[in-house]
Amino acid sequence: MLVVAVCCASNVTGSAQTPDQTTGPNQTWTATSDLNSNNANPTRTTETHTRNGNRTVDTHSLQRRGSDGQFEPYQDIETEPCK
């Protein structure tokens, strides 16, 4: 699994947001998308946005279908915007 941390990146936003908490200084949402193509291995992406006080972290995870048919981690990218 490849893990990359980047500072000073822009916020990631998703079209399908599921707020876990929408008020106060702490907020979290997660969006999951299944990507299917006739010519490619199916993949699934999960985007998570977490704000805890003054700290914000956005995570983008990509999973691909393994040889056993189950989704397996492929790439995780975590960004924390600079203030």
Residue pairs with C-beta under 8 A, 6 or more apart in sequence:
1 73
1 74
1 75
1 76
2 74
2 75
2 76
3 76
3 77
3 78
4 75
4 76
4 77
4 78
5 78
5 79
5 80
6 77
6 78
6 79
6 80
7 79
7 80
7 82
8 81
8 82
9 58
9 79
9 80
9 81
10 81
11 49
11 56
11 58
11 81
12 47
12 49
12 58
12 60
12 79
13 49
14 29
14 31
14 33
14 47
14 49
15 31
16 31
16 32
16 33
17 29
17 30
17 31
17 49
18 29
18 30
18 31
19 27
19 28
19 29
20 27
20 28
20 29
20 30
21 27
21 28
25 51
25 52
25 53
25 54
26 51
26 52
26 53
27 49
27 50
27 51
28 48
28 49
28 50
28 51
29 48
29 49
30 46
30 47
30 48
30 49
31 46
31 47
32 44
32 45
32 46
32 47
33 44
33 45
33 46
34 42
34 43
34 44
35 42
35 43
35 44
35 45
36 42
41 64
41 65
42 64
42 65
43 62
43 63
43 64
43 65
43 74
44 62
44 63
44 64
44 71
45 60
45 61
45 62
45 63
46 59
46 60
46 61
46 63
47 58
47 59
47 60
47 61
48 58
48 59
48 61
49 56
49 57
49 58
50 56
50 57
50 58
50 59
54 83
55 80
56 80
56 81
57 78
57 79
57 80
58 78
58 79
58 80
58 81
59 76
59 77
59 78
59 79
60 76
60 77
60 78
60 79
61 73
61 75
61 76
61 77
62 74
62 75
62 76
63 71
63 72
63 73
63 74
64 71
64 72
64 74
65 71
65 72
66 72
